[in-house]
């Protein structure tokens, strides 16, 4: 009886987890990035074990990638910095979309040289990579649950509302086009608004974040621009 109760709790927890993931992805697809970030943060905080146990390594990487892109698109400085960390640390080089995410993050920070370098590394990686399958936005993991080794996890019902939406940049041709566009656009950056004359401006501060490229160029579009 106790084992059955535990099994039911796992099933309910899994279904709750999938509902939050689905809600976050729907916000992402509607360009409501801040609300997507809220949902995905809840997933990592409240359902971290479920995320690791249910998802395959690839699907976990896709979740991290979309989470990072949502944070980048919020245009929040701190969210972009956190996304740079996760893209660098949690996603391996064979996950080619990470190069696009990193390049976009650097572009949003107006770190154009870093964006160009990253985009070009991505283009090289895409050119050397074998053909890969299209990936989909995180939505429902019932296929992975029903295919799990655990008899308890197999008992989770397969939903009837799966809507698999492909991630455009998971297509190698589309990814190549996006990286080429980023490399080209960031190679000719617009003039900066001002230059910081603070003597320590260009010092690397790894304790704050080792993923930010220091710059003394100031743009009104900087996520942390205050106008002062």
N, C-alpha and C positions, 0 to 999 in steps of 0.2 A: 504493500500500500504506500509506504514511504517513497519508494522508487517511482511509483506512478505520479505521486504528487510533485516530486522533483521534475519529472519529465514534463508535466503540464506547465510548471513554472517556466521551464526553459522554452517551451513552445510559445507561451504568452509573451515572454521577454523578447523572443526573436521577432514575433509579429509586431510588437511595439517598436522595436528597432527599425524594422523595414518601413513602418509608417512614417517615422521621423526622417529617414533617408529620403523617402519618396517626396515628402513635403519640401525638404530642402532643395532637392533637384528641381521640383516644379517652380520654386522661387527663382532658381538660377535661370531657368529657361524663359522666365518672364522678366529677366533683367533686374530682379529685386535681390541684389547681391547681399545687402546687409542682412536681410531676413534669411537668405540661404546660409550665410555664415553662422547665424544664431542656431539654426537647426543642426548644421554639421558639427558645431562645437558641442552641442548637446549629445550628439552621437558619440563623439570621442570621450566625453566626460562620463556619460551614463551607460554607454553600451560598448565600451572599448573591448572587453573580452568577447562579446558577441561578434563584433566587427572582425576580430582576428580569427575566431573559430569558424565562422560561417563563410567568410569570403576567401576566395583563392588569393594567393599573393598578387596576381595581376589585378583582380578586382579591388583589392585593398589599395593598390597603387593608383588605380583610376579614381577611387574615392579621394585620396590625398591630392591628386592632381586637380580635380574639379574644385575641391575645397580651397586650394591655393589660388586658383583662377578667380574664384568668387572674392577672396580677400583682396586680390590685386585690383579687381574692378570696383571695390568700394572706394578706392582712391584714398584710403587711410594709410598714413605713413607707417604706423605700427603694424597694421595688418600686412602691408607689403613686405616689411622686414621679416615678419614671421613666415610669410609664404616663401621668401627666399631661403630661409633656413630649412623648411620642410622639403622644398624642391631639391635642394642640394643634399640633404642628409637622408631623407626617406625614400627617394626615388633613384634607382640605379641608372647608369648611362644607357643601357639597352632600352629603357623606357623613353623613346625619342621625343615625346611631347614635352618632356621636362625642359628641353632647350627652348621651346617656344614660350613656355611659362616664364622661364628665367629672363629671356630677352624682353618679353612684355613688361615684366617687373622693373627691369633696368630702364626701359623706355619711360615708364610711368614716373620713375624717380629722376628722369632727365639725365641719366648716366649713359650717354649715347655711345661712347667708346666701348663700354662693357656690353651694351646691347648688340652692337655690331659684332664684337668678338664672339659672343655667345651664339648669335644667329649663324655666324659662319661655321662655328664648331658643330652646330646642329645640322647644317647643310652637308657637311662632310660625313657626319654620322648617318644621315639619311641615305647618302650616296653609297655608303659601304654596307648598309643593313640589308638583310634578306627581306623578302616580301612578308608583310605582317597583316594580320586580320584587323578589320574595323572594330573599334571599341565603342561601348555604349555608356551613356550617362548613368550614374548609379540610380537605380529605381527599385528593383525587386530581386532578392537573392534566393527566391524559392527554388530555382533550378539547382543551386548549389546545396541548399538545405536538403532537398529530396535525394540528392546524390551523395550525401554525406555517409561516412562509414558508421556513425553512431545510429543504433536502432531508434533511439529517442528522437534524433534530428530527422530521421527519415519519416517520422510520423507527422511532421509539420505539413499541413495541407498545402498543395500547390495552388497559388492564387489564380484567378481567371482574368486578372486585369493587368497583366504585364504589358508595358508599352516601352519597347526598346528604341531609344532615339540615339542614332549614331553621333559620336563626337566628330565634327568636321575635320579637325586637324589630326585625327587618328588615321585618316587616309594619307598615305605617303605623298601623293601628288599635291594634295591640298596643304599638307605640312610644309613641303618644299616651297610652294608658292608663298605661304605666309612668312616663312623665314627669309626668303629672298626680298620680299617687300619690306620687312623690318630692317634688314641689312642695308637696303638701298635708302630708305627714308632716314634712318639714323646716321647714315654716312654724311648727310648734309643737314645737321641740326639747325634749328632757328637760332638767331642771336640771343644771348642771355640778357636778362634784365639788368643785372648788376654782378659785381664780383666782390666776394667777401675778402676783406683785408686783415681779418683776424689772423695773427701769426700762427696759431695752432690749427687753423682750419683744415689743413690737409693731412694732419696726423691720423694714422690709422688707430681706431679705437676698438680692438677686438673684444674688450670686456662689454662694450655696448652691443656690437654686432660685427662679426667677421665677414658678413655677407654684403655689406654696404661699401661701395667704392667711394672714397672721399672725393669731394669736389668743392671748389671755391666759386663755382658758377651758380648764380641765383636766377631762378625762373619764377614767374608768378604762378606757374602751373605745378611747382613743387608741392607734393602732398603735405609737407610741413611748413609751407610758406605762410607767414603770419602778417606780412605787410609792414613789419617794423624794420 
